[in-house]
């Protein structure tokens, strides 16, 4: 009587490599977590009276999730004033310009704020980040030109 072995022919080294890859995949933190936390903070009333209706923040949440999927984006957050805050993986001019270009192509009416190391030192919690203003950042509408009136 022969037995069926589903892993027959696979080397032990390949099995070990697959196990390590699976562990790394599942151990990677979900970037969407910050989008969810900032949305829940705002819609839960902890951010005070919001300047926009709650539906606007639900739509902003979708933009936040899409932003976390961009290359060179380490994390993203919703801001109380309707902007998106981003922590870039690499903080160079060309890297952040690429994020900004891709973000504005996908969201021509949105505003993206890059969080600096100083910002992160000052704002050590979701509450601190969510309250930051995006008014110092140039909106995509201006970056893309006045064609979006």
C-alpha positions in Angstrom: 0.0 0.0 0.0 1.5 3.3 -1.0 1.0 6.5 0.9 0.4 9.9 -0.7 2.8 12.6 0.5 1.7 16.1 -0.7 5.1 17.6 -0.1 7.1 14.8 -1.8 9.8 16.2 -4.1 10.1 19.5 -2.2 13.5 20.0 -0.6 13.6 20.8 3.2 15.4 24.1 2.3 12.5 25.1 0.1 10.0 24.3 2.9 12.1 26.4 5.4 12.3 29.3 3.0 8.5 29.1 2.4 7.9 29.1 6.2 10.1 32.1 6.7 8.4 34.0 3.8 4.9 33.2 5.2 6.0 34.4 8.7 7.4 37.6 7.3 4.2 38.2 5.3 1.9 37.8 8.3 4.2 39.6 10.7 4.2 42.8 8.5 2.2 45.5 10.2 -0.9 46.6 8.3 -0.5 50.2 7.1 -4.2 50.5 6.8 -4.3 50.4 10.6 -3.4 54.1 10.9 -6.0 55.0 8.4 -8.6 53.1 10.4 -7.4 54.5 13.7 -7.5 58.1 12.5 -10.9 57.6 10.9 -12.3 56.1 14.1 -10.8 58.9 16.1 -12.4 61.5 14.0 -15.8 59.9 13.5 -15.9 58.8 17.2 -16.2 62.5 18.2 -12.8 62.6 19.8 -11.5 65.2 17.4 -14.2 67.7 18.3 -16.7 69.1 15.9 -15.6 68.2 12.4 -15.5 70.9 9.6 -16.9 68.4 7.0 -19.7 65.9 7.1 -18.9 62.4 8.2 -19.4 61.1 4.7 -16.4 63.2 3.6 -14.2 61.4 6.1 -15.5 58.0 4.9 -14.4 58.9 1.4 -11.1 60.3 2.7 -10.6 56.9 4.3 -10.6 55.3 0.9 -8.0 57.8 -0.3 -5.9 57.0 2.8 -6.0 53.3 2.1 -5.0 53.8 -1.6 -2.2 56.1 -0.4 -0.8 53.4 1.9 -0.5 51.1 -1.1 1.8 53.5 -2.9 5.5 52.7 -3.0 7.7 54.7 -0.6 4.7 55.3 1.7 5.4 54.0 5.2 2.1 55.1 6.7 -0.8 57.4 6.1 -3.4 59.2 8.3 -6.6 61.2 7.9 -6.4 64.8 9.1 -9.2 66.7 10.8 -9.1 69.4 8.1 -9.6 66.9 5.3 -6.1 66.3 4.2 -4.0 63.1 4.2 -0.7 62.9 6.2 2.0 60.6 5.0 5.2 59.2 6.5 7.5 58.4 3.6 9.9 55.5 3.7 12.6 57.6 2.1 12.6 61.3 2.8 14.5 62.5 -0.3 13.2 65.1 -2.7 12.8 62.7 -5.7 11.1 60.1 -3.5 8.6 62.5 -2.0 8.0 64.2 -5.4 7.1 60.8 -6.9 4.6 60.2 -4.1 3.1 63.6 -4.5 2.8 63.2 -8.3 1.1 59.8 -8.0 -1.2 61.0 -5.2 -2.3 64.1 -7.2 -2.9 62.1 -10.3 -5.2 59.8 -8.4 -6.8 62.5 -6.2 -6.7 65.9 -8.0 -8.8 67.6 -5.4 -7.0 66.4 -2.3 -4.2 67.7 -0.2 -1.2 65.7 1.0 1.0 66.6 3.9 4.4 64.9 4.5 5.1 64.3 8.2 8.7 65.2 9.1 10.7 63.7 12.0 9.9 66.9 14.0 6.2 66.4 13.4 6.4 62.8 14.6 8.3 63.9 17.8 5.7 66.5 18.6 2.7 64.3 17.8 3.3 61.0 19.5 -0.3 59.7 19.2 -3.1 59.5 16.6 -4.8 62.4 18.4 -1.7 64.6 17.8 -1.4 63.6 14.1 -5.1 64.0 13.3 -5.1 67.5 14.7 -2.2 68.6 12.4 -3.1 71.1 9.7 -2.6 70.5 6.0 -3.0 74.2 5.1 0.8 74.6 4.8 0.8 72.0 2.1 0.0 72.9 -1.5 -3.3 71.3 -2.6 -3.2 69.0 -5.7 -5.5 71.5 -7.4 -2.7 74.0 -7.5 0.0 71.5 -8.3 -1.9 70.2 -11.2 -2.7 73.7 -12.4 -5.9 75.7 -12.5 -7.6 73.2 -14.9 -9.6 71.7 -12.1 -11.9 74.6 -11.2 
